[in-house]
Amino acid sequence: MTAETSRGSGPRTDTVAAVVRQWQTVHPGLDTGPMEIIGRINRSAALLQQAEDAPLRRAGLSRPEFDLLGALRRTGHELTPGDLARETFSSGAAVTKRLKQLTERGLVERRVDSRDRRVAHLRLTDAGRDLVDGILPEQLAYETAVLSVLDGEKQGELASLLGELLTQLEGRLGALRV
């Protein structure tokens, strides 16, 4: 399968297909198959992030800030800044900066560890929990609308394939980071 066709459905016309065709003109012998997958994942992610951020912007949040709040909400217990960095795939410095802003807004509260005062434990305030719980249904409604272009079977197939890819990448690339 190439950028030109996809299992009998005719030529592809997405932006990645155009980029792949250009590369095939410049380097006809080059296998652009990986670009067709990774390019589409990256392009789709960028487009989804742009549109998804609308509910967050209305709430005065950035995507990374919402990710921190969401991690605190879904785990249901206090987390350290290091825990949050791992949960959100963020650097410690970025987490520290975002937590400062979220704390100042009254969405997160910090508790110093009684045994080691260098360690902070973080949890959502009631306002933080209410904000996350208020935004999440709107976020999911948006995601449902976006995915409605694929029927349920295709959504399941895509979720399965992406899950398989992610499991492999987390295993391989996670081991490379250690």
C-alpha positions in Angstrom: 0.0 0.0 0.0 1.4 3.4 -0.9 0.4 7.0 -0.5 -1.2 6.8 -3.9 -3.9 4.2 -3.0 -5.4 2.7 0.1 -7.0 -0.7 -0.2 -9.1 0.0 -3.2 -10.5 3.4 -2.1 -8.6 5.3 -4.7 -5.9 7.9 -4.4 -5.3 9.5 -1.1 -5.6 13.3 -1.0 -4.5 14.1 2.6 -1.6 16.4 3.1 0.8 13.5 4.1 0.0 11.8 0.8 1.1 15.0 -1.1 4.3 15.1 1.0 5.0 11.4 0.3 4.4 11.9 -3.5 6.9 14.8 -3.4 9.5 12.7 -1.7 8.9 9.8 -4.1 9.6 12.3 -7.0 12.8 13.5 -5.4 13.9 10.0 -4.2 12.0 7.4 -6.2 13.7 4.4 -4.6 13.1 5.5 -1.1 10.6 3.5 1.0 8.2 6.2 2.4 5.9 3.7 4.1 7.0 4.7 7.6 6.4 8.4 6.7 2.8 7.5 5.7 2.0 6.2 9.1 4.1 8.4 11.4 3.3 11.5 9.4 -0.4 10.8 9.6 -0.2 10.1 13.3 1.7 13.4 13.9 -0.5 15.5 11.6 -3.7 14.0 13.2 -2.4 14.6 16.7 -1.5 18.3 15.8 -5.0 18.9 14.3 -6.7 17.2 17.2 -4.7 19.2 19.7 -5.6 22.5 18.1 -9.3 21.8 18.1 -9.4 20.1 21.5 -7.8 23.0 23.1 -10.9 25.2 22.6 -12.8 24.0 25.7 -9.5 24.3 27.7 -8.9 27.8 26.4 -12.4 28.9 27.5 -11.5 27.6 31.0 -8.2 29.5 30.9 -6.1 26.3 30.8 -3.4 25.0 28.5 -3.3 21.4 27.4 -0.3 20.6 29.7 -2.0 22.2 32.6 -5.2 20.1 32.0 -3.0 17.0 31.7 -1.6 17.7 35.2 -5.1 18.3 36.6 -6.4 15.2 34.8 -3.6 13.0 36.2 -4.5 14.2 39.8 -8.2 13.6 39.2 -8.0 10.2 37.5 -5.5 8.7 40.0 -7.6 9.8 42.9 -4.7 10.3 45.3 -1.9 12.7 46.0 1.0 12.7 43.7 4.5 14.2 43.9 5.8 16.5 41.2 8.0 13.5 40.0 4.9 11.3 39.8 3.1 14.0 37.7 6.1 14.3 35.4 6.0 10.5 34.7 2.2 10.5 34.4 2.2 13.4 31.8 5.5 12.7 30.0 6.7 16.1 31.0 10.0 17.4 32.3 10.3 18.1 36.0 11.0 21.8 35.3 7.9 22.1 33.2 5.7 20.4 35.9 7.1 22.7 38.6 6.3 25.8 36.5 2.7 24.6 35.7 2.1 23.6 39.3 3.0 27.0 40.5 0.4 28.6 38.2 -2.3 26.0 39.1 -1.6 26.5 42.8 -1.8 30.3 42.5 -5.2 29.8 40.7 -6.4 27.7 43.6 -6.8 24.5 41.5 -4.1 22.4 43.2 -2.8 22.4 46.8 0.5 21.4 48.0 1.3 19.5 51.3 4.8 19.1 52.6 5.8 15.6 53.5 6.1 15.2 57.3 9.2 13.0 57.1 11.0 14.8 54.3 10.2 18.5 53.9 11.8 18.5 50.4 9.0 16.3 49.1 5.7 17.9 48.1 2.4 16.0 47.8 -0.2 17.5 45.5 -3.9 17.1 45.2 -6.8 18.9 43.5 -8.8 21.4 45.4 -12.6 21.3 45.2 -12.3 24.0 42.5 -9.8 21.9 40.6 -11.9 18.8 40.7 -15.0 20.8 39.6 -13.1 22.3 36.7 -11.8 18.9 35.4 -15.2 17.3 35.9 -16.9 20.2 34.0 -14.5 20.2 31.1 -14.2 16.4 30.6 -17.7 15.8 29.2 -17.3 18.6 26.6 -13.9 17.1 25.7 -15.3 13.6 25.2 -18.2 15.0 23.2 -15.8 16.7 20.9 -13.7 13.5 20.5 -16.9 11.5 19.8 -17.8 14.0 17.0 -14.3 13.9 15.5 -14.3 10.1 15.5 -17.8 9.8 14.1 -16.3 9.9 10.6 -15.3 6.3 11.3 -17.9 3.6 12.1 -17.6 1.7 15.4 -15.8 -1.2 13.8 -13.1 1.0 12.3 -12.8 2.9 15.6 -12.2 -0.4 17.4 -9.6 -1.5 14.7 -7.8 1.8 14.9 -7.8 1.8 18.7 -6.4 -1.8 18.7 -3.7 -1.0 16.1 -2.6 2.2 18.0 -2.6 0.3 21.3 -0.4 -2.4 19.8 2.0 0.3 18.4 2.1 2.2 21.7 2.8 -0.9 23.7 5.7 -1.7 21.5 7.0 1.9 21.5 6.7 2.2 25.2 8.7 -1.0 25.7 11.4 -0.2 23.2 11.8 3.6 23.6 11.2 3.4 27.3 14.1 1.0 27.6 16.3 3.4 25.5 15.6 6.2 28.0 16.8 4.3 31.0 
